[in-house]
Amino acid sequence: MPDARDVSPYDALLLLSFGGPEGPDDVVPFLENVTRGRGIPKERLKEVGQHYFLFGGVSPINDQNRALLDALRKDFAEHGLDLPVYWGNRNWAPYLTDTLREMVRDGRRRILVLATSAYASYSGCRQYRENLADALAALEAEGLELPKVDKLRHYFNHPGFLEPMIDGVLRSLAELPEDVRDGAHLAFSTHSIPTASADTSGPVEEHGDGGAYVRQHLDVARQIADAVRERTGVDHPWQLVYQSRSGAPHIPWLEPDICDHLDERHAAGAPAVVIAPIGFVSDHMEVLYDLDTEAKARAEELGLPVRRSATVGADPRFAAAIRELVVERAAVERGQDVTPCALGALGASHNLCPVGCCPARAPRPVAAGADSTYA
C-alpha cells in the first residue's frame, strides 16, 4: 500500500468547478461566459437568468465549493498531507487562468486537478481539460513557466461518494408518511445531455448507446437501490431520469425528464417518489430550481408525495475519498503498484483520458490526457 501521507510528485491540488453569480449584477455577465460563442442575445440571457433572480441572483455553488475546500483542507491536515488546495472556475471568479497564474507564482510545478463532476462526458470532463489547456496557453503567452497538470480519475463509484448518497435516500424515505414509504419509487436524477454526446462519452471502447455516461449513472443508481434494500428490507422500484435540458428542441437529449417521469409514476399509481440527484456533487442552482422548484411544483399539482435527497456536498466521507484518490494517483505517478478503490460492476476509471475519450464536435487543445497539447 502507498504511504498515506506521501503525495509526491504533486505539490498542489486544484479544485476546478463551474462557477456561478454572487449577486444580481453578475447574472447576465456569468451567462455570457457560459454561452460565449453561441450568439445568444442579451435579452434571452435575462430570461434564462430568472432562475438565478428567484434566489437573489446568487448561485449557491460558490459557497458550496468554499465548504468543500474547508473540508478538504481539514481532512488533509488531520491526516498529515502537506498539500495546498486552490480553487478556480470555468465561468466566474476565481477564474481558472487567474488561479493557475497564482499557483505558478507560488512555485507549484506538479498540479493535480479535482473537477466537480464525477462522471465521464464532454461537459463533465473533456471541456474542463480544454479549459485547462486554454489557461496554460494564456500563461505561456505571458512567458510563465508551465506546470505539469494531471486530473483525478472519475470518482462516481468511490465509497466516499456513494455512502453519503445512500444515507440521503434513506433519510428521505424516512421523511415520507409511513403509509406510502414502502411503495415509494426512487428517481435517480442527473443532467440531461445530447444523446450524441452521451453515446460518445468515455473511452472509444465504451462508446455506444448512452456511452459511459449512462452506464456509470446506472451503476451508481443500482448500487444505491441495492444498499437501500439491504438496509430496509424493501425493494423499491427505481429509474434513471434526467433534468436541466437546454439547447435546440430538435436535437435529441437523454430522457425521460424528471417532471414527465413524475407524471408517469403518478399515472401508474406510485404512492410517493424520492428524487436522488446522483449526477451532482452539490445542491447548486440546477438542483434548487429544476428539482426543488419545478419538480416539487409538479408533484404538488399531482398530489404526489415527493422528497429530494441531499447531494454529497462537503460530507467528510467525500473529503476523505478525495484524499485517498490523491494518494492513489501520487503512488501511480511514482511507479508503485496500487489497487484502486471502486465499488460496483465497472471498476476504477482510467487515470489518463485516452485518445478519443468524450470527443468534442470540433477538436480543441486539451491538457491532462493522452492527447494533451501540454504534456
N, C-alpha and C positions, 0 to 999 in steps of 0.2 A: 504494500500500500504506500502511496506517496505521503511525504511529510505533510501533515495537515496545516502547517504554517508556512510552508515554502511556496511562494508564488513566483519565484524567478522562472523565466527571464522577464516577467512583467513588472512594470513599475507604476502602473495606474490602471484604474477601471473607469470606463466612461459609460454613464447611463444615457442612452440615446432614445429620445422619445419624440412624440408628435408635436407637442406644444399646444397652447391654447390661449385665448384672450384673457386678460386680467381686469378688464373694465369695458364699459360700453364703447369708448372711443377706439378700442383695439379690435372690435369685432370685424369690421369691413377690411381693414388692412390685413388682419390674420387670414380672412377668407381669400383675399387677393393672393397671399402667399401660397395657400393651399391649391388654388386653381390657376396659378400662373401658367401662361402659355395656352390656355383654353379659350380665351377671348370672351369670357363671361362678363356682361355689363354690370356696372356697379349697382344699378337698381335691383338686378336679380340677386346680387350678393346680399343686399339689405334684406330682401325677402327671406333668403336662406338663414340669415343671421337672427331671425326671430327666435329660433331655438335658444340662442345664447341670451337674447334680450329678456326672455322669460326668467332667466336666472341672474339678472342684473348685469349681463354682458360678461360674466365671469365663467370660464370653464374650470371645473374642479380638478382637471388633470395636473395642473402645475403644483397645487398643494399636495396632491396625492404623490407626485414624484418627489416632492420635498420630504414627505413622510417616509417614502421608500429609501431615500438617501440616508435619512437619520437611522432607519432600521439597519441598513447595510453597514454603516459606519459603526454602530453599536455592536452588531454581531462580529464584525471584523476585529474590533478592539478586544472584545471578550474572548476571542479565540486566537489572539496573538498574530493576526495578519496585519503586516505593515504595508498597507496598500491604500493610497489616497483614492477617493472616489470623486469624480467630476460629473457634471451634468450638461448636456447640450441637446437642443431640439431641432427638428426639421423645419418647423413653421413659425416659431415665436421665440422670444428671448427666454433663456440664454440660447443664442443661436449656435449651432454646431461648429461653424467656422471659427467663431469667437472663442469657443471653449477649447477647440484644438489648438488655436494660437496660444492661448493661456497655458495649455499643457506643455507645448513645445518650449515656451519661455521659462517654464518651471523645470525644464530639463528632462521631461518624460520622453522616453525613446521606444518603449515597447508597451503598447496600449491594448488592453482587452476591452471589448465593447459588449455591453448588455443592452439589447433592444427590448423595448416594452411590447413585444409581440412574441407569443410563444410558438407560433405555427409557421409552416412553410407557405409562402405566397409571394407574388411580386411586391405588393404593397407592404407586406409584413416583414420581408427580408431583403430581397434584391434592391428595392428602392432605397432602403437605408444604406445599402452598400454603394449605391450610386451617390447618395448624399455624402458619404464619407469620401468618395473619390473627388467630388466637387470641392469639398473643403480642403482636401490635400492639394488639389490643383491651385486653389487660391493661396495657400501658404507657400507653395513652390514659386508662384509668381511674385511673392513678396521676398523671395530669397531665403526663406527659413529652411532649416534642416528638417526633413520629413521624418516622422516616427514610423515604425512598423505597426500596423494596426491589424488585429485579429478580432473575430466576432465569436462570442459564445454560441454553442450549439442550441438548437431548439429544445425548450425545456417543458413542453406540453405534458410529457409523461413522467416527469420527475416527481417523486412522492411529496416533495415540499411544495409543489404546485397543486397536486391532486388533493391532498388531505384537507387543506382549508376549504376547497370547493365541496368536498364530501360533507364536511361539517356544516357548511352553509345550507346545503339541500336538506340535511337532517333537521336543522333549526327551522327552516321554512315549513317543512312538513309538520313539525310540532306546533307551529303557529296556526295551522288550519283547524277549523272546527272538527271535533272528533268524529262526527258522523260522515264527513267527506274525506277524511285524511287517508284512509287505506285505499280508496279508489282514485286518489289524485294521480293525474298524468304529469310526467316530467318532460318539460320542453327545454332542451339544451340549445341555447341561442348563441349564434356568432354572426360576425359581419358578413353580409352577402357580398360576393364579388362576381364579376362576369364569368359565365361558365367557361369561356375560352381561357381565362386566366387560371381558373381552378384546375382545368384539365391539364395544364402545363406546369402546375406547381410541383415543387420538389425536383429531385434529380430526374434525368431523362427516363430511366428505367421505371420510375413511378408515375409517369405521365399516363393519362387515360381518363376515364370517366370520373371527374372530380379530383383527380390527381392526389397528391399528398395532402393537400389542404382538407379535403373531405375525409380522407382515410384517418388522418390524425385526430380530427374532431370526433369522428365516430368512435375511435379507440378510447378517447377520454370519456365520452358520454357513456359508453358501455362499462368502463371501469367504475364510474361513479354510481351508475344504476346497480351494478353488482354489489358494490360496497353498501349501498342503502339496503338492498335485500338482505345481505348478511347481517346487518346491524339491527334491522327492524323486523325481519321475518316476513316482509311484504314485498311482493314482486310488482313494482309499479311499471305500467307501460310507459314508454318514452319514445321521443323522436328528436332528431337534429333539425332545427329550424333556423331561419335567417332574419336579419334585420338591417336597417340603415342603408337600404339600397339607394343609389344615386345614379346619375347618368341618363343617357338617352333611353326612352322606353322601348325602342325596337331592338335593343341589344339584350340577349338573354342573360339573366343573372340567376344565381342559385336561389331556389325556392324549396319549401313554402315560406312566405313571410310570416312573422310571428302573429300579426293580427289576423291574417287569414287562417292561420293554424288554430287560434282561439275560437274562431267561428266554427271550424270543422270539429274541434273537440266538443264544443257545446252542442252542436247538432248531433254528434254521436253519443251524447249522454254522459260525458265525463263530468263527475261531480265537482272537480276542482283541478287547478293546474299550478304547479310550481315551475317558474321560469328560472333557469340557471344559465347566466351569461358566461359560459365557459370560454368564449373566444376573446375575453377582455381581461387584462391584468388588473384594472381598477375601475371604480364607479365613475367614469368620466361622462362627458356630455351625451354620448350616444346611448349609454345605459340610462342616464337620468331622463332623457327625453323620449327615446324610442321605446323603452320598456316602462319606466316609472310614470311616464306621462301618457303616451299614445296607447300602449298595450294595456295599461291599467284602465284607461278610459273605455277601451273596447270591452274589456272584461266586465266593467261596471254596467255598461249598456246591456250586456248579455245576462247579467245576474250570475256570473261565473266567479266563484271564489278563486282568487289568484294571490300567490305570494312570490316575491322575487328574491332569490338567494344572493348572498354577497359574493363579490369578486375577491380575489386573493389580496389585493392591495399591499399593505406593508406588514402582513402577517409575519411574525418571527420565523415561522417554518419556511416561508418563501425566501426571506433573507438568508437563512441557513442553507437553503438549496443553492442560492447564487454563490455563496462561499464555497460549497462543495464543487460546483461547476468550475469555479475559478481555479481551485486547487487541482482538480482533474485535468483541466486544459494545460495548466502550467507543467504538470508532470508529463503530459504527452509531448509538449514542446521540448522538454529535457530528454526525451527519448525513453522514458520509463514505460513499463507495461502497466496499463490501467484497465480496470473493469468498470465501465461507466454505469452509473446508477440510472435505471429506467424501468418503469413498470409497463404492463400491458403486452400486446401482441407485436408491436412494431419495433421494439428495441430502441437503442440510443441513436439519435440523429448524427449525421456527419459533422465533424469539426470544421471541415473546409468545404464550402459550397463548390460543387463540381461545375465544369463547363456545361452549359445548357440548363442549369437549375433555375426555375422560375424566370424564364426569359422575358425581356421587355419587348414591346411591339417594335421599337426602333433601338438598336444596340447603342448603349452608352457606356462610358468608362465606369468601372466598378473597383472597389477595394475589398480586401478581406475574403478572397476566394481564389479558386484555382485559375480563374480567368482575370485576375486582378491587373489593372493598369499600373497600380502602385504595389510593389512587392512588400 
